[in-house]
């Protein structure tokens, strides 16, 4: 890897294992020692787990959540501590989720679960921090990009459930790998633009495929909400009036 314009004074590479709190703390300590503060944390660690739910082992399911969700929680906790304590306080925490954190995808049930969890967690924490801390949280929701996500980085179910003979995750992802719409370098530019934005949004979809998928879900969701309006609003205690 090479990064044009980097020097010993503006660049520091450190190992960080999100499943190890000691590793997380060491990485933050190294950044603070060299630069004095942390302005942006981009939580991008994660991987895909493909296969029907019944083809995934408990070990695989727990590992997916450990890395994609619990590791992100531990990094976020340390980022909040650092950003609140530094003078002046503040910073941005970017959580790289996925369009799979908004839309369920067949063969990725547990990956979806990990990303939906990040979405709900981050949305709630963004409302917990005090405005005067100056800490923002942000959900970045990419679609498909030509990285190794669908290649060597992906794991598949350990024990194929034969009942699902109509589905083949490995073949499907093999065909998809390298043919996605997204250019990783262009995504990196979007991530940077979001990081330096004066008023960063809570969420941003990244990629034309993701943009199309979220719009379809929103349209379908609105139609279903309207269809179920009477049933949804039929459960209040008689005479209940909402607080003014």
BALOBA-1460 file (C-alpha; in Angstrom, 3 decimals):
// residues 244
<rec num="1" residu="x" x="0.000" y="0.000" z="0.000"/>
<rec num="2" residu="x" x="1.090" y="3.553" z="-0.679"/>
<rec num="3" residu="x" x="-0.499" y="6.863" z="0.184"/>
<rec num="4" residu="x" x="0.768" y="9.938" z="-1.736"/>
<rec num="5" residu="x" x="1.717" y="12.878" z="0.422"/>
<rec num="6" residu="x" x="2.246" y="10.884" z="3.604"/>
<rec num="7" residu="x" x="5.205" y="11.683" z="5.822"/>
<rec num="8" residu="x" x="6.420" y="10.553" z="9.207"/>
<rec num="9" residu="x" x="4.680" y="13.577" z="10.708"/>
<rec num="10" residu="x" x="1.197" y="13.062" z="9.208"/>
<rec num="11" residu="x" x="0.847" y="9.283" z="8.932"/>
<rec num="12" residu="x" x="0.871" y="6.435" z="11.431"/>
<rec num="13" residu="x" x="-0.024" y="2.802" z="10.691"/>
<rec num="14" residu="x" x="-0.862" y="0.563" z="13.642"/>
<rec num="15" residu="x" x="-2.352" y="-2.890" z="14.068"/>
<rec num="16" residu="x" x="-5.894" y="-2.996" z="15.455"/>
<rec num="17" residu="x" x="-7.800" y="-6.175" z="16.261"/>
<rec num="18" residu="x" x="-11.399" y="-5.200" z="17.064"/>
<rec num="19" residu="x" x="-11.896" y="-8.394" z="19.078"/>
<rec num="20" residu="x" x="-9.197" y="-7.273" z="21.548"/>
<rec num="21" residu="x" x="-9.804" y="-4.356" z="23.905"/>
<rec num="22" residu="x" x="-6.056" y="-4.161" z="24.558"/>
<rec num="23" residu="x" x="-5.416" y="-3.770" z="20.832"/>
<rec num="24" residu="x" x="-8.096" y="-1.076" z="20.535"/>
<rec num="25" residu="x" x="-6.685" y="0.861" z="23.484"/>
<rec num="26" residu="x" x="-3.129" y="0.579" z="22.145"/>
<rec num="27" residu="x" x="-4.154" y="1.959" z="18.752"/>
<rec num="28" residu="x" x="-5.900" y="4.959" z="20.292"/>
<rec num="29" residu="x" x="-2.978" y="5.561" z="22.656"/>
<rec num="30" residu="x" x="-0.528" y="5.523" z="19.737"/>
<rec num="31" residu="x" x="-2.648" y="8.021" z="17.777"/>
<rec num="32" residu="x" x="-2.950" y="10.326" z="20.776"/>
<rec num="33" residu="x" x="0.757" y="10.169" z="21.491"/>
<rec num="34" residu="x" x="1.651" y="11.101" z="17.912"/>
<rec num="35" residu="x" x="-1.099" y="13.569" z="16.969"/>
<rec num="36" residu="x" x="-2.479" y="14.755" z="20.306"/>
<rec num="37" residu="x" x="-6.124" y="14.134" z="19.425"/>
<rec num="38" residu="x" x="-8.492" y="11.963" z="17.380"/>
<rec num="39" residu="x" x="-10.887" y="13.814" z="15.071"/>
<rec num="40" residu="x" x="-12.380" y="10.973" z="13.008"/>
<rec num="41" residu="x" x="-12.825" y="7.274" z="13.696"/>
<rec num="42" residu="x" x="-13.984" y="5.127" z="10.769"/>
<rec num="43" residu="x" x="-15.225" y="1.748" z="11.992"/>
<rec num="44" residu="x" x="-14.807" y="-0.330" z="8.827"/>
<rec num="45" residu="x" x="-13.730" y="-3.712" z="10.235"/>
<rec num="46" residu="x" x="-16.056" y="-6.521" z="9.201"/>
<rec num="47" residu="x" x="-16.633" y="-9.331" z="6.735"/>
<rec num="48" residu="x" x="-19.423" y="-11.175" z="4.969"/>
<rec num="49" residu="x" x="-20.869" y="-14.520" z="6.024"/>
<rec num="50" residu="x" x="-22.812" y="-16.176" z="3.231"/>
<rec num="51" residu="x" x="-25.174" y="-19.122" z="3.275"/>
<rec num="52" residu="x" x="-28.630" y="-20.131" z="4.380"/>
<rec num="53" residu="x" x="-29.252" y="-19.598" z="8.095"/>
<rec num="54" residu="x" x="-29.561" y="-23.352" z="8.666"/>
<rec num="55" residu="x" x="-26.203" y="-23.936" z="6.971"/>
<rec num="56" residu="x" x="-24.340" y="-21.644" z="9.399"/>
<rec num="57" residu="x" x="-22.770" y="-23.035" z="12.565"/>
<rec num="58" residu="x" x="-23.196" y="-21.408" z="15.967"/>
<rec num="59" residu="x" x="-19.461" y="-20.685" z="15.941"/>
<rec num="60" residu="x" x="-19.774" y="-18.822" z="12.651"/>
<rec num="61" residu="x" x="-22.799" y="-16.850" z="13.816"/>
<rec num="62" residu="x" x="-21.143" y="-15.749" z="17.048"/>
<rec num="63" residu="x" x="-17.916" y="-14.813" z="15.277"/>
<rec num="64" residu="x" x="-19.830" y="-12.676" z="12.775"/>
<rec num="65" residu="x" x="-21.496" y="-10.743" z="15.587"/>
<rec num="66" residu="x" x="-18.253" y="-10.542" z="17.588"/>
<rec num="67" residu="x" x="-16.403" y="-8.799" z="14.758"/>
<rec num="68" residu="x" x="-19.122" y="-6.869" z="12.921"/>
<rec num="69" residu="x" x="-21.033" y="-5.691" z="16.002"/>
<rec num="70" residu="x" x="-19.300" y="-6.164" z="19.354"/>
<rec num="71" residu="x" x="-15.911" y="-5.107" z="17.983"/>
<rec num="72" residu="x" x="-17.494" y="-1.942" z="16.640"/>
<rec num="73" residu="x" x="-19.104" y="-1.303" z="20.043"/>
<rec num="74" residu="x" x="-15.735" y="-1.489" z="21.788"/>
<rec num="75" residu="x" x="-14.107" y="0.871" z="19.258"/>
<rec num="76" residu="x" x="-17.010" y="3.282" z="19.578"/>
<rec num="77" residu="x" x="-16.804" y="3.248" z="23.386"/>
<rec num="78" residu="x" x="-13.119" y="4.181" z="23.304"/>
<rec num="79" residu="x" x="-13.704" y="6.823" z="20.628"/>
<rec num="80" residu="x" x="-16.404" y="8.470" z="22.733"/>
<rec num="81" residu="x" x="-14.129" y="8.533" z="25.777"/>
<rec num="82" residu="x" x="-11.254" y="10.076" z="23.829"/>
<rec num="83" residu="x" x="-13.324" y="12.622" z="21.925"/>
<rec num="84" residu="x" x="-15.157" y="13.776" z="25.054"/>
<rec num="85" residu="x" x="-11.932" y="14.197" z="27.049"/>
<rec num="86" residu="x" x="-9.777" y="15.985" z="24.464"/>
<rec num="87" residu="x" x="-9.598" y="19.794" z="24.356"/>
<rec num="88" residu="x" x="-11.497" y="21.052" z="22.540"/>
<rec num="89" residu="x" x="-13.832" y="18.082" z="22.696"/>
<rec num="90" residu="x" x="-15.498" y="16.659" z="19.622"/>
<rec num="91" residu="x" x="-15.075" y="14.418" z="16.623"/>
<rec num="92" residu="x" x="-16.870" y="12.185" z="14.168"/>
<rec num="93" residu="x" x="-17.445" y="8.438" z="14.446"/>
<rec num="94" residu="x" x="-18.219" y="6.830" z="11.098"/>
<rec num="95" residu="x" x="-19.863" y="3.402" z="11.222"/>
<rec num="96" residu="x" x="-19.543" y="1.585" z="7.910"/>
<rec num="97" residu="x" x="-22.648" y="-0.573" z="7.842"/>
<rec num="98" residu="x" x="-24.164" y="-1.653" z="4.525"/>
<rec num="99" residu="x" x="-27.329" y="-1.451" z="2.504"/>
<rec num="100" residu="x" x="-27.628" y="-4.835" z="4.239"/>
<rec num="101" residu="x" x="-28.233" y="-2.856" z="7.440"/>
<rec num="102" residu="x" x="-31.446" y="-1.520" z="5.921"/>
<rec num="103" residu="x" x="-32.587" y="-4.272" z="3.549"/>
<rec num="104" residu="x" x="-32.615" y="-8.018" z="4.188"/>
<rec num="105" residu="x" x="-30.699" y="-10.053" z="1.594"/>
<rec num="106" residu="x" x="-31.201" y="-13.818" z="1.070"/>
<rec num="107" residu="x" x="-28.145" y="-15.879" z="2.117"/>
<rec num="108" residu="x" x="-26.916" y="-13.100" z="4.426"/>
<rec num="109" residu="x" x="-29.267" y="-13.340" z="7.397"/>
<rec num="110" residu="x" x="-26.581" y="-13.089" z="10.086"/>
<rec num="111" residu="x" x="-24.584" y="-10.457" z="8.220"/>
<rec num="112" residu="x" x="-27.848" y="-8.518" z="7.970"/>
<rec num="113" residu="x" x="-28.429" y="-9.026" z="11.698"/>
<rec num="114" residu="x" x="-24.982" y="-7.614" z="12.523"/>
<rec num="115" residu="x" x="-25.500" y="-4.540" z="10.349"/>
<rec num="116" residu="x" x="-29.089" y="-3.898" z="11.488"/>
<rec num="117" residu="x" x="-27.702" y="-4.003" z="15.046"/>
<rec num="118" residu="x" x="-25.095" y="-1.354" z="14.214"/>
<rec num="119" residu="x" x="-27.796" y="0.843" z="12.689"/>
<rec num="120" residu="x" x="-30.043" y="0.769" z="15.758"/>
<rec num="121" residu="x" x="-27.161" y="1.142" z="18.197"/>
<rec num="122" residu="x" x="-25.689" y="4.142" z="16.406"/>
<rec num="123" residu="x" x="-29.003" y="5.921" z="15.911"/>
<rec num="124" residu="x" x="-29.686" y="5.659" z="19.646"/>
<rec num="125" residu="x" x="-26.214" y="6.736" z="20.791"/>
<rec num="126" residu="x" x="-26.342" y="9.739" z="18.454"/>
<rec num="127" residu="x" x="-29.283" y="10.972" z="20.542"/>
<rec num="128" residu="x" x="-27.547" y="10.263" z="23.871"/>
<rec num="129" residu="x" x="-24.433" y="12.449" z="23.479"/>
<rec num="130" residu="x" x="-24.588" y="16.030" z="24.748"/>
<rec num="131" residu="x" x="-24.525" y="18.649" z="21.960"/>
<rec num="132" residu="x" x="-21.761" y="20.551" z="23.749"/>
<rec num="133" residu="x" x="-19.438" y="17.551" z="23.399"/>
<rec num="134" residu="x" x="-19.369" y="18.142" z="19.648"/>
<rec num="135" residu="x" x="-19.376" y="14.413" z="18.892"/>
<rec num="136" residu="x" x="-21.245" y="13.255" z="15.794"/>
<rec num="137" residu="x" x="-22.058" y="9.700" z="14.761"/>
<rec num="138" residu="x" x="-22.640" y="8.670" z="11.171"/>
<rec num="139" residu="x" x="-23.890" y="5.554" z="9.379"/>
<rec num="140" residu="x" x="-22.388" y="4.895" z="5.952"/>
<rec num="141" residu="x" x="-24.390" y="2.334" z="3.972"/>
<rec num="142" residu="x" x="-22.493" y="1.051" z="0.914"/>
<rec num="143" residu="x" x="-23.818" y="-1.203" z="-1.793"/>
<rec num="144" residu="x" x="-21.576" y="-3.521" z="-3.807"/>
<rec num="145" residu="x" x="-17.975" y="-2.459" z="-4.454"/>
<rec num="146" residu="x" x="-15.102" y="-4.211" z="-6.210"/>
<rec num="147" residu="x" x="-13.182" y="-5.092" z="-3.070"/>
<rec num="148" residu="x" x="-12.344" y="-8.520" z="-1.631"/>
<rec num="149" residu="x" x="-15.578" y="-8.533" z="0.400"/>
<rec num="150" residu="x" x="-17.206" y="-11.046" z="-1.964"/>
<rec num="151" residu="x" x="-13.895" y="-12.814" z="-2.608"/>
<rec num="152" residu="x" x="-11.296" y="-14.221" z="-0.241"/>
<rec num="153" residu="x" x="-12.634" y="-12.201" z="2.694"/>
<rec num="154" residu="x" x="-16.011" y="-13.958" z="2.681"/>
<rec num="155" residu="x" x="-16.882" y="-16.976" z="4.811"/>
<rec num="156" residu="x" x="-19.562" y="-19.535" z="3.937"/>
<rec num="157" residu="x" x="-21.717" y="-21.966" z="5.870"/>
<rec num="158" residu="x" x="-19.767" y="-24.851" z="7.358"/>
<rec num="159" residu="x" x="-22.462" y="-27.474" z="6.890"/>
<rec num="160" residu="x" x="-24.775" y="-27.158" z="3.898"/>
<rec num="161" residu="x" x="-28.399" y="-27.887" z="4.798"/>
<rec num="162" residu="x" x="-29.572" y="-30.061" z="1.916"/>
<rec num="163" residu="x" x="-33.130" y="-28.739" z="2.181"/>
<rec num="164" residu="x" x="-31.838" y="-25.583" z="0.476"/>
<rec num="165" residu="x" x="-30.784" y="-27.289" z="-2.751"/>
<rec num="166" residu="x" x="-32.187" y="-24.315" z="-4.700"/>
<rec num="167" residu="x" x="-29.583" y="-21.920" z="-3.260"/>
<rec num="168" residu="x" x="-25.797" y="-21.812" z="-3.688"/>
<rec num="169" residu="x" x="-24.079" y="-18.906" z="-1.931"/>
<rec num="170" residu="x" x="-20.569" y="-19.693" z="-3.192"/>
<rec num="171" residu="x" x="-21.605" y="-19.817" z="-6.839"/>
<rec num="172" residu="x" x="-23.698" y="-16.679" z="-6.561"/>
<rec num="173" residu="x" x="-20.958" y="-14.651" z="-4.898"/>
<rec num="174" residu="x" x="-18.322" y="-16.037" z="-7.251"/>
<rec num="175" residu="x" x="-20.285" y="-14.568" z="-10.155"/>
<rec num="176" residu="x" x="-20.777" y="-11.270" z="-8.339"/>
<rec num="177" residu="x" x="-17.167" y="-10.826" z="-7.231"/>
<rec num="178" residu="x" x="-15.444" y="-8.254" z="-9.429"/>
<rec num="179" residu="x" x="-18.589" y="-7.270" z="-11.300"/>
<rec num="180" residu="x" x="-20.109" y="-4.906" z="-8.723"/>
<rec num="181" residu="x" x="-20.999" y="-1.362" z="-9.751"/>
<rec num="182" residu="x" x="-18.930" y="0.388" z="-7.101"/>
<rec num="183" residu="x" x="-15.399" y="1.776" z="-7.425"/>
<rec num="184" residu="x" x="-13.636" y="1.562" z="-4.005"/>
<rec num="185" residu="x" x="-11.513" y="4.676" z="-4.638"/>
<rec num="186" residu="x" x="-14.638" y="6.727" z="-5.337"/>
<rec num="187" residu="x" x="-16.224" y="5.360" z="-2.152"/>
<rec num="188" residu="x" x="-13.151" y="6.457" z="-0.210"/>
<rec num="189" residu="x" x="-13.617" y="9.977" z="-1.559"/>
<rec num="190" residu="x" x="-17.245" y="9.949" z="-0.365"/>
<rec num="191" residu="x" x="-16.147" y="8.769" z="3.089"/>
<rec num="192" residu="x" x="-13.660" y="11.648" z="3.247"/>
<rec num="193" residu="x" x="-16.199" y="14.215" z="2.045"/>
<rec num="194" residu="x" x="-18.610" y="13.019" z="4.742"/>
<rec num="195" residu="x" x="-15.859" y="13.274" z="7.372"/>
<rec num="196" residu="x" x="-15.044" y="16.914" z="6.621"/>
<rec num="197" residu="x" x="-18.637" y="18.047" z="6.044"/>
<rec num="198" residu="x" x="-19.638" y="20.951" z="8.296"/>
<rec num="199" residu="x" x="-23.009" y="19.409" z="9.177"/>
<rec num="200" residu="x" x="-22.581" y="15.662" z="8.596"/>
<rec num="201" residu="x" x="-25.742" y="13.569" z="8.147"/>
<rec num="202" residu="x" x="-26.634" y="10.644" z="10.398"/>
<rec num="203" residu="x" x="-26.932" y="8.388" z="7.346"/>
<rec num="204" residu="x" x="-25.625" y="8.269" z="3.801"/>
<rec num="205" residu="x" x="-26.269" y="5.615" z="1.162"/>
<rec num="206" residu="x" x="-23.212" y="4.985" z="-1.028"/>
<rec num="207" residu="x" x="-23.607" y="3.404" z="-4.456"/>
<rec num="208" residu="x" x="-26.244" y="3.367" z="-7.179"/>
<rec num="209" residu="x" x="-27.383" y="-0.169" z="-6.345"/>
<rec num="210" residu="x" x="-27.834" y="0.713" z="-2.677"/>
<rec num="211" residu="x" x="-29.660" y="3.913" z="-3.615"/>
<rec num="212" residu="x" x="-32.132" y="1.961" z="-5.746"/>
<rec num="213" residu="x" x="-32.667" y="-0.675" z="-3.039"/>
<rec num="214" residu="x" x="-33.364" y="1.759" z="-0.210"/>
<rec num="215" residu="x" x="-35.843" y="3.680" z="-2.345"/>
<rec num="216" residu="x" x="-37.711" y="0.488" z="-3.224"/>
<rec num="217" residu="x" x="-37.845" y="-0.488" z="0.448"/>
<rec num="218" residu="x" x="-39.123" y="2.942" z="1.467"/>
<rec num="219" residu="x" x="-41.844" y="2.789" z="-1.184"/>
<rec num="220" residu="x" x="-42.876" y="-0.730" z="-0.132"/>
<rec num="221" residu="x" x="-42.696" y="0.178" z="3.558"/>
<rec num="222" residu="x" x="-44.946" y="3.228" z="3.105"/>
<rec num="223" residu="x" x="-47.515" y="1.174" z="1.176"/>
<rec num="224" residu="x" x="-47.587" y="-1.434" z="3.944"/>
<rec num="225" residu="x" x="-47.837" y="1.197" z="6.708"/>
<rec num="226" residu="x" x="-50.790" y="2.780" z="4.947"/>
<rec num="227" residu="x" x="-52.406" y="-0.631" z="4.368"/>
<rec num="228" residu="x" x="-52.096" y="-1.551" z="8.063"/>
<rec num="229" residu="x" x="-53.001" y="1.900" z="9.429"/>
<rec num="230" residu="x" x="-56.306" y="0.858" z="11.049"/>
<rec num="231" residu="x" x="-54.882" y="-2.281" z="12.668"/>
<rec num="232" residu="x" x="-51.742" y="-0.478" z="13.856"/>
<rec num="233" residu="x" x="-53.790" y="2.200" z="15.614"/>
<rec num="234" residu="x" x="-56.336" y="-0.131" z="17.228"/>
<rec num="235" residu="x" x="-54.552" y="-0.989" z="20.500"/>
<rec num="236" residu="x" x="-54.708" y="2.089" z="22.786"/>
<rec num="237" residu="x" x="-56.484" y="1.891" z="26.125"/>
<rec num="238" residu="x" x="-59.992" y="3.350" z="25.781"/>
<rec num="239" residu="x" x="-59.906" y="7.084" z="26.442"/>
<rec num="240" residu="x" x="-56.080" y="7.341" z="26.241"/>
<rec num="241" residu="x" x="-54.728" y="10.717" z="25.220"/>
<rec num="242" residu="x" x="-51.039" y="11.091" z="24.260"/>
<rec num="243" residu="x" x="-48.937" y="13.560" z="26.292"/>
<rec num="244" residu="x" x="-49.050" y="17.093" z="24.874"/>
